[in-house]
């Protein structure tokens, strides 16, 4: 086992995930760039290394058991432990997403990545996280998963006024995250949710008003919390997000 702090970021070849990897790398972490596409993953690793980050590629499809198992073995072989896991990979499911017309398979596909994929990766990495002195898990959520904000006035979201696959997947993810918080209470594993805000990425056709680096800031902060920091929180730059 190395003494270097090691992090894994899923969906890290571009956008917010890439900036989370860059932010953790700037703080001295060795960062695993988790991504499905070989060429894009290697390009991200090369770019991070050019910026002075100790980055390494992790082939990772969060919807595939064998891929996730292999990713855990790769991280174990390289570092022997994991200090921070940022579950960033996610999809919207496309448009439109009106509940009365949506194809149920769209919802199933989105949940498979945005929720079950997080469970799959987290469970595979937990043995490595337990070897860390200060393990941290950050699940990238969204304020569109806030039931309070969905029900409130001006509930236009990053995916449109109605997003029956994407928005509820983040509500589901929040609930699952809290189950991990309860199970891991007292173990030193801090588990939190981060909302990046309305960031300009290909996920929303670059309609966002924030940069990926701005969107990554909360996740980087939560991934590097000191011992005794919060757990079970839903955070954005301005503070906490209402449930």
Helices and strands as residue ranges (DSSP letters): E 6-10, H 15-26, E 30-35, H 38-50, E 54-59, H 65-79, E 84-87, H 104-111, I 112-116, H 117-129, E 136-141, G 143-145, H 147-151, H 166-183, E 190-195, G 202-204, H 212-223, E 234-236, E 239-240
